[in-house]
Amino acid sequence: WRRPRLHGPRPHCVVDMRRAVLKGSAACGATAAGVAYYQRLPRTYGDHRTEWSESVPSRFYRNWLAPVIMKTDAETAHVTTLAAAQVLQALWLLAEPSWTGSTPLDWLLRPAASASTPPGPSIRQELFGGRLCFETPFGIAAGFDKNADLVPLYRLGTLPGLGFCEVGSVSALPSDGNPKPRCFRIVEDEVVVNRMGLNNIGSLAIAEKLKGFEVLGTATKPLPEAPPRAPIGINITKTHSPLIMGDEAVEDFATSFTRLVPYADYMVLNISCPNTAEGKTFEDRETLQGLLARIAEARGKVVSSSPPPPIFVKLSPPMDNEQGRAQLKELVEVARASGTVDGFVVSNTAGDRDMPLSKEGREESDKIGRGGLSGRPLRARSTASIKEVYRLTGGEMPIIGVGGVDSPEAAYEKIRAGASLVQVYTGLVYRGPFLFSDMHTGLRRLLERDGFKSVSEAVGVDVALAREAAGPRAPPVRSGTR
């Protein structure tokens, strides 16, 4: 009789498992080393004197990804983009000590962020006496991130060239918005038409979400020894309900303001949304005066910081005629006289179709029906409104320009018209997320071409030139840093 062997050859499954563990460990180690190397690299932007006007990633998006996306329902593509961005955000937060806490390997995996100064003119903007600093003047307009899901992604500077973001519009009560379909593209004219109906989860839920993100720090409340955070604006509006009118509508606005202003670097009052059943309820003198008086009262009770976050008013794009300019003048006068408003966002989407559309685009627009139109055809009308607001305010109140921005040239046009900052939305649909990096390089090229040392020198120069051409009787306009 022979005793069985206790130590024979190991089964193949055990050997394979050991090899898999060793290979997995090696892959994790290589990934960690790669992350450490990447994070130690200085964040640089291309040389504006040698870079292409459109980067390779932007070309890839426009030529390969965009045609696929255009075959997908517009709202489905939007929701999918937000979901993908949230995955990226979750991965990025793993490398953020203020989010996860410190670890013994921070010296390797999470070194201090490095940066380099890009060549050429400076495009950094400081507004309100330096209270708000924008590393670039390019931001994402309200409507892209209605429920503030991606605030950490914006604050941490994940997207190259992005300087700030505006979330919302947010209402006091949750809203499902209008029935679907409610978002459409007109690809021939690079247009988006939406009648979303202000769908959002409500100001209370969003306030709780923003409170959880405070651990990352904000632009106005930075963490010690942490890199500067990108400013986040919060756009608020009246709840989408025809039953909320008059004084109740004012209180609805004030409720959202009270809940959200502690977490905002700046606030925006959206008085001009064209996608509500009850219409634009605050774009006349009396109702706007009542709203601004109530917001001033709410700000005095809630905001303990000194000075409080700036307040902007978002205006719709009026017709570029005498009647449109008269309407714009009245709203600007009311806002300035209130002492509550610090700046303007110009402009919202357009509810009408009085703009240059192609024959195919106009036919498609007629099929779509009502809704706010944004994109390239809105560019000239928005820029004209910016010029008028800049002229009316004497260049003393910052303007955020939005409408048809899809290139460095379009952004520069709005800056010369009087915008201190510019926002993009529809341009992202047709040009992709690397548009901000392209505009960063392109704007420096344009500023240097025209002899400006900084973007603040270019703000409103076209209005000043028009004043000089009109003669000495034209009202004075002051350009430059606010």
Salt bridges, closest charged atoms under 4 A:
ASP47 OD1 - HIS48 ND1 3.84
ASP47 OD2 - ARG49 NH2 2.73
GLU54 OE1 - ARG62 NH2 2.71
GLU75 OE2 - ARG182 NH2 2.91
GLU96 OE2 - ARG229 NH2 3.23
ASP106 OD1 - ARG110 NE 2.88
GLU126 OE2 - ARG124 NH1 2.40
GLU135 OE2 - ARG124 NE 3.01
ASP149 OD1 - LYS209 NZ 2.59
GLU190 OE1 - ARG376 NH2 3.19
GLU190 OE2 - ARG431 NH1 3.23
GLU251 OE2 - ARG294 NE 2.70
ASP265 OD2 - ARG155 NH1 3.00
GLU278 OE2 - LYS238 NZ 2.76
GLU283 OE1 - LYS280 NZ 3.89
GLU297 OE1 - ARG294 NH1 3.97
GLU297 OE2 - LYS301 NZ 3.33
ASP320 OD1 - ARG325 NH1 2.81
GLU322 OE2 - ARG325 NH2 3.07
GLU330 OE2 - ARG285 NE 3.33
GLU333 OE1 - ARG285 NH2 3.79
ASP342 OD2 - ARG299 NH1 3.68
ASP352 OD2 - ARG381 NH2 2.65
GLU388 OE2 - ARG391 NH2 2.71
GLU396 OE1 - ARG336 NH2 3.37
ASP406 OD2 - ARG376 NH2 3.01
GLU413 OE2 - ARG379 NE 3.09
GLU448 OE1 - HIS48 NE2 3.07
ASP450 OD2 - ARG416 NH1 3.34
ASP450 OD1 - ARG449 NE 3.00
ASP462 OD1 - ARG416 NH2 2.88
